């Protein structure tokens, strides 16, 4: 079952991602760069700790 998380991208748009599709992520300045299993990347404003929290927001 997918675990969805609502985050904010660098343009301040609200997005939802499936945490189960994340391959790895790391802190990138004031946010987090997320790398997905598909090869796509996304930078969000939240910290890696906030992204990793399984509680849906």
C-alpha positions as CSV (number, residue, x, y, z in Angstrom):
1,X,0.0,0.0,0.0
2,X,1.3,3.5,-0.9
3,X,2.3,5.9,1.8
4,X,1.5,9.4,0.5
5,X,3.2,12.5,1.9
6,X,2.2,16.2,1.1
7,X,5.3,18.3,0.5
8,X,6.2,21.7,-0.9
9,X,8.4,22.0,-4.0
10,X,10.9,24.9,-4.7
11,X,8.2,26.9,-6.4
12,X,6.0,26.7,-3.3
13,X,3.5,24.3,-5.0
14,X,2.0,21.6,-2.8
15,X,2.7,18.1,-4.1
16,X,2.1,14.6,-2.9
17,X,4.6,11.8,-3.3
18,X,4.6,8.1,-2.5
19,X,7.3,7.6,0.1
20,X,7.7,4.0,-1.1
21,X,9.1,5.2,-4.5
22,X,12.1,7.0,-3.0
23,X,15.4,5.5,-3.7
24,X,17.5,7.9,-1.6
25,X,17.5,11.6,-0.5
26,X,19.9,14.1,1.0
27,X,19.9,17.6,2.4
28,X,20.4,20.3,-0.3
29,X,20.7,23.8,1.0
30,X,17.4,24.7,2.7
31,X,15.6,21.6,1.5
32,X,15.9,18.0,0.4
33,X,16.8,16.5,-3.0
34,X,14.7,13.3,-3.5
35,X,15.8,10.6,-6.0
36,X,13.1,8.2,-7.0
37,X,13.4,4.6,-8.1
38,X,12.3,5.7,-11.6
39,X,15.4,7.9,-11.9
40,X,13.5,11.2,-11.5
41,X,14.6,13.8,-9.0
42,X,12.7,16.4,-7.1
43,X,13.8,19.2,-4.7
44,X,11.4,20.1,-1.8
45,X,11.6,22.7,1.0
46,X,11.2,20.2,3.8
47,X,14.1,18.6,5.7
48,X,15.1,14.9,5.1
49,X,13.7,14.1,8.5
50,X,10.3,15.7,7.7
51,X,10.2,13.8,4.4
52,X,11.0,10.5,6.0
53,X,8.3,10.8,8.7
54,X,5.7,8.2,7.7
55,X,2.8,10.3,9.2
56,X,0.8,11.7,6.3
57,X,0.5,15.5,6.4
